[in-house]
Amino acid sequence: MVKFKVRVEVWLKDELVDAEGKTVEEALKDLGYDVSGVRVGKVYIFNVESESSSDVERVVVDICERLLANPVKDKYFVSVLGHEV
C-alpha cells in the first residue's frame, strides 16, 4: 500500500447563487476593492492509502459523493498530489 496525498475542491454549482461569495464581494467593495464574481468554496487535503493512483481516485470520488459534496448543489474536483516513496 502507498500513501497518496489528495486535494479535493468543493464548489457550489455555477447556476446557484453563492450567498457567502456575495457577502465577501460586498465587504471587499466596502473596503475599496474593485472585485466581482466572488465564489467561496472548500478545500480538503488528506492522505489515502491505496495500491495505485487510479484506485485512490475511485476511493476519493466515493468519499466526495458520500460525505464532502452534495451532488444536488455541489461540484467537486479531485487531484492526486503525489505519494510517499
Buried (B, 14 or more C-beta within 10 A) or exposed (E): EBEBBBBBBBBBEEEEEBEEBEEBBEEBEEEEEEEEEBBBBEEBEEEBEBEEBEEBBEBBBEBBEEEBBEEEEBBBEBEBEEBEE
